[in-house]
């Protein structure tokens, strides 16, 4: 029986994919499927994967190619090919600790009968082993909104999900846009399900860079504005604390001005009209500031 499907969306990562595979070869538990979704790579990814498949005898590798559309579209594409009871996303330049699959299987076995729990989140670290997210407790049952968003616990984590819950949600795919933050998945699931958070590192991102992420992220969103609007609308939900809702209202009005929307359109296209109404003047100021800073950079 396949316990876990490890999904690796990849795009032109032939230089790092072998290290990812090597970490999977070292797993103490081999009851997993490695599902590689190639998002239209133009390098030698396909040839490398065929070579790795020929060398692998104790776990399953499935490889599928799709037209380039961004990581979120690769995750959508993966739905049809998942064989495991649970899923984990492993980026193609990252690795797992040798006990990662065993740890995931063991923890899920403890709470498998609780259908309200859709996910177990473990810790991710750089090569130094220090978790990227600063957990205030070792274990807690909560959800992404209450524990991560409202408490402002930042830093990437290693999320595992029931396959049934993962398949309930598809990222919106917008023509001409290739980026949509994974946070939309975790926040959407938090509206219906709980998550168990465990302060244990099972995922290592050796090339993780904290510098420059804010600017890069803003530029990415300004190049994918319709997706950014959807993300802002989701994070204006009333379960989210007011400071964050105001921030997202400000961002939504700002992004709307980049799309040349007028005030009437901006107010019409939200469920949170009063919040947006008061955010619009500040969003307009932010629009002019970012236009000069990022669009002209």
Helices and strands as residue ranges (DSSP letters): E 4-10, H 17-25, E 32-38, H 45-55, E 60-65, H 71-78, G 79-81, E 86-89, E 95-96, H 100-111, E 117-125, E 139-142, I 144-149, E 157-162, H 163-168, H 183-190, E 194-204, H 213-222, H 225-234, H 242-258, H 263-268, H 273-290, I 291-295
